[in-house]
């Protein structure tokens, strides 16, 4: 019986039929039927064998060990690249923005099929690189072919409270010397420095737009600035707190969607001021509270540390702790780094909104009051030009009083609420920036430990579906 099965499965036409079926299903999933021409290649590989598609290998003589290794390497590169694009990708947590839900050093399995994989905008790239070559430092991709946004069918859609991996929306422009910082944030810092210099020197104060233009020009003169397509922007991971159609509000640090309070997850933390009677807190005690060494900020007779609500309550019971107070960022004071970066909106990290999330096909009345909220969407994400002349709004040179959105938009926030670069700073996440959903932690390393002690064994293969 086994011999008969082996005979059938080893038959040339059986192997062609199986490979052709898999390829056909992939083309149907891809939704681009020009790829059906590839069935001819599959037929030639298994049946006619007219073309040596593995041209580096000889068909007539035994290949050297080097050629065999090269063949295995090429197969591995192609296989892993296809898997990373269409099925899953590994992602390492580099910053504490999601602590204590996800920790620095967690290595995640990120499913592309959870929300549907994207077809790459820039398919010509060096394997296993995000956007930068490891040695030369130049771009690892070519723009000769640039495809429009297209997402394949997946198992579901982004839901409220999902942890989501996505491309950094403000990463379309990058200062090469400071790739970890938002280009727009740096421009605003330059503009504010120029404004403060004028005020100190008694010079005539200019408009904020003039300062922004001057700051932008100075930045471009001092540093190399580059642009990146959507699929080559840095990867971020945050919690999706609002989906298209939701109205988000943050009041005194508490999240509300459509005026209803949002569940507070166990790992959510805020920065606290902890004061003692003058004696220090044992570092081992901080370790038991999962406070990393870098976060144990000493300040006078106390500490400034990020804590979950449960950890804050535990600290209050320490005999040498006098008080534990959560930091607060009140409303009413304009912060030029907080979205939407307009003096009409005096929002903060803890008091933000209300802000409505656009959905695909939705039409809004566009006014001078709500234009700051949606201007970047209209310009940067949906490819239009916006101008205001004599109190009226022009899109692509035409006077307009309404706008219809082409994409859906999300709002992502880190669980480390006071130490997270997220949508409160740079606004919405478009649907075409969404990469995938983390499913489990396959490795977790503590940078504060050594050797095997670095491995957080209790987090190995831990599911992230309910973090």
TATA-V324999 format. One record per run of one state. SS is the DSSP state (H for helix, E for strand, C for the rest). FROM is the first residue (numbers start at 1). LEN is the number of residues. Records with the same first field share a line. If there is no record, write none. Layout:
SS=FROM-LEN / FROM-LEN
This chain:
C=1-1 / 10-2 / 31-2 / 49-16 / 87-1 / 93-3 / 99-7 / 112-6 / 119-6 / 126-6 / 133-6 / 140-1 / 142-9 / 152-11 / 168-1 / 179-4 / 202-6 / 223-2 / 228-2 / 233-2 / 243-4 / 252-2 / 258-2 / 262-7 / 277-6 / 289-4 / 296-1 / 300-2 / 317-4 / 327-25 / 357-6 / 366-5 / 382-4 / 390-2 / 396-2 / 400-2 / 405-4 / 414-2 / 417-6 / 427-2 / 446-5 / 456-1 / 460-2 / 464-4
H=2-8 / 12-19 / 33-16 / 65-22 / 96-3 / 169-4 / 176-3 / 183-19 / 208-15 / 230-3 / 283-6 / 293-3 / 309-8 / 371-11 / 423-4 / 431-3 / 451-4 / 457-3
E=88-5 / 106-6 / 118-1 / 125-1 / 132-1 / 139-1 / 141-1 / 151-1 / 163-5 / 173-3 / 225-3 / 235-8 / 247-5 / 254-4 / 260-2 / 269-8 / 297-3 / 302-7 / 321-6 / 352-5 / 363-3 / 386-4 / 392-4 / 398-2 / 402-3 / 409-5 / 416-1 / 429-2 / 434-12 / 455-1 / 462-2
